[in-house]
Amino acid sequence: IAIIGYGAMGKEIKLQAVQLGYSITNIFDIDSQLEIKEYDFDDALDFSTAEAILTNLNILAEIKKNVVIGTTNWEKYFEDAKSITKKGGIGLIYSSNFSIGMQKFFKIIEHTAMLFNKFNDYDFMVHELHHKRKIDSPSGTALTIGKILLNELDEKLEIETETSHKKISSNALHISSTRGGEIAGTHIVYIDSIAETIELTHRAKNRIGLARGALFAANWIFNKKGFFNFADVI
């Protein structure tokens, strides 16, 4: 495999890959850019930045290498990425969160929202907490949770991510964020009524689950063609 983006996630992927017996042939970062030339790797795992996605993908399509994309907040490039993937005849699998536990958590949220959809006394909210170095807010995972809830809850029509300084609309799903310390990632869905509160919580202990899930995805996309969401695979 090759790793694109050697930040905290890139380093964790390398650590887990070595433990699981993968061969890491290349690591690409600011000082070592991906180029159009021959490489020995089969799949690339891209955890760089949203702004670099299409540049990296164009090169990977040109050299016929499949890719796992774990970068978040690049939805505006989806259609371009699909086109590049199809034209290049390669395989691409993406997710806002490659933790297999989180993928199951998404399903729990989906089912729970369906159960409560017709009971208007219960309101849904989302809160996420991450370490102080995290750049984006809210997290891509929190936005994925928000989209799941909007799909299942008839009353929720829009996502509100800013701090509310006034009464919030009943049609808005509020997603709030906290940044600080060394929190690997906590996502909480609150279901609240006048009588009771239910909390669904996923708490990442570290980045191991994300890294191992990304390697699972690399195995799955190996020798395949097409544009896939990790949630569909799981």
HELIX and SHEET records of a PDB file:
HELIX    1   1 ALA A    8  LEU A   20  1                                  13    
HELIX    2   2 ALA A   50  ALA A   52  5                                   3    
HELIX    3   3 ILE A   53  GLU A   62  1                                  10    
HELIX    4   4 GLU A   75  TYR A   77  5                                   3    
HELIX    5   5 PHE A   78  GLY A   88  1                                  11    
HELIX    6   6 ILE A  100  PHE A  116  1                                  17    
HELIX    7   7 GLY A  140  GLU A  152  1                                  13    
HELIX    8   8 ILE A  208  ILE A  221  1                                  14    
HELIX    9   9 PHE A  230  VAL A  233  1                                   4    
SHEET    1   A 6 ASN A  26  PHE A  28  0                                        
SHEET    2   A 6 ALA A   2  ILE A   4  1                                        
SHEET    3   A 6 ASP A  43  ASP A  46  1                                        
SHEET    4   A 6 ASN A  66  ILE A  69  1                                        
SHEET    5   A 6 GLY A  91  TYR A  94  1                                        
SHEET    6   A 6 GLY A 226  ASN A 229  1                                        
SHEET    1   B 5 GLU A 158  GLU A 160  0                                        
SHEET    2   B 5 ALA A 172  ARG A 179  1                                        
SHEET    3   B 5 ASP A 123  HIS A 130  1                                        
SHEET    4   B 5 THR A 186  ASP A 192 -1                                        
SHEET    5   B 5 THR A 197  ARG A 203 -1                                        
END                                                                             
